[in-house]
Amino acid sequence: MEKDGGTSPGIQRHAIQSWADANDVDVVAWVEGVDERKYSGSREDSLWWPKLDDSIDRMESGDVDLILVWKFSRTARNRLKWAIALDRVDSTDGELIAVTEPVEAATASGKLFRGMTGEFNAYYADLMSESWKDTHMRRRRAGLTAEGGPRYGYIKQPDGTYLPQPEEAQLLAQMYRRYLAGDGFTKIVAWLNRSGHLTRNDRPWSRVTVTHLLDSGFGAGLLIHRKVGKGGKRDWRIATATYHPGAHPAVITEAEWTEYRGRRLQAPEPSRVVAGKYMLTGLIFCGDCGAPMHVGNQGLKDYKCSRAAQQRDVPGMYMTRALVEQRVREWVSELAADVDELASVAAAHRARTVVQLDNVQTLDKKIADIKQQLGRLAVRWSAQKMSDAAYDAATAQLDADLETYEQRRRAATPRQRVEVDPTKILIELDQRWEDATVDERRRLLRTIVRRVEIVKPVRQGTGVWRERVVITPTWAPIG
């Protein structure tokens, strides 16, 4: 049984027991669900379906003859799983009966009606899902949250909008500014907990909690829309999220949010390998398929294509770890020893920064214009001066244009944390190489190396392995 709107599991159980008593049926086991979400018949990850499968397993083994449910409308909301369940029941000569929706499934007409009932209820579930999605989208475009839940740093008003809560809003702004000042999420968490600040649930802060809070952009006056993959799994990466202007005030400036998001987008993916163990973790990629490479096999001697090792759908590249790291070491020494090349590096770095800054003002104006247009449309739609269809059509193209310009704006934002002289890093790394730890080498390399690729050999002969290690520095043009 599952929670059916205002019908409690207790009432459902009473109805099932009453039907069983009236029809001289012994109930040998009960399957009950208290959490409506986990036991909903329409969800892919619902706990209802494994429970139903277990009951049918017992029917197939001869332990039971009947499975009684409250009503088909709460069960038959997944077409494929419902069809499979009915086929299994029918093949055992057993019966699946809804006590509030009597159907004579032994007849052809009864089976037809049962199937039509299931299809109608699946359609009803789809219709509700579409309605909720449309409602959430319109709320976002009007600057309101999709679900109206609590937001840290803000107090929800009776009209559904949010205003900053003075103490929390100040703390939220400090989190952003500490990150921009160079503190990582771990340091921010330590500062919050050490200072005695708790979450809205009166719990200590965690790295995940702080990351999701800042990435949401709510403190910047924005509403986030995250992608949802198969099985309802939410994509938490900031790179795949889209943002819409909110109706609530921001606690940080637009420039601070732009810088924050730019740094987050350009930050390297966190390593899945134990920190400090391998020098090129997070920097090395397969030149064949583009996938990251990891250290593995034969005493951890090689860098291997992770995709080839896990999915086995590409041949992938691999290379002896000692040779790859030797080539990177040689590259650093060659650049550090070449005075003319160091001058070129510095000039390229300055030129790239200037190019990034050139069109920032133009892009900012375009972004501001689009946001104003979206705001005017939201006002007209809220005042019922335009239809839902016209509002959706008008905002769809503006949303796409806004995302395009914001992506260009982020690319034009200089990475403040890398505004160091790469020539000094090269010289320092060359001088300290032998004494530096693996972690120190990796940290310094990340400021001067964008990626290292292992490519296929183009010829045979001595020293060809060096040509297979392609190093792209951070000052090289993107694209």
Buried (B, 14 or more C-beta within 10 A) or exposed (E): BBBBEEBEBEEBBEBBBEBBEEEEBEBEEEBEBEEBEEBBBBBEEBBBBEBBBEBBEBBBEEEBEBBBBBBBBBBBBBBEBBBBBBEBBBEBEBBBBBBBBEBEBEEEEEBEBBBEBBBEBBEBBEEEEEEEEEEBBBBBBBBBBBEEEEBBBBBBEEEEBBEBBEEBBEBBBBBBEBBBEEBEBEEBBBBBBEEEBEBEEEEEBBEEBBBBBBBBBBBBBBBBBBEEEEEEEEEEEBEEBBBBBBBBEBBBEBEBBBBBBBBBBBEEEEBEEEEBEBBBBBBBBBBBBEBBBBBBEEEEBBBBBBBBBEEEEBEBBBBEBEBBBBBBBEBBBEBBEEEEBBEBBBEBBEEBBEEBEEBBEEBBEBBEBBBEBBBEBBEBBBEEEBEEEEBBEBBEEBBEBBBEBBEBBBBBBBBEEBEEEBBEBBBEBBEEBEEBEBBBBBEBBBBBBBBBBBBEEEEEEEEEBEEBBEBBBBBBEEE
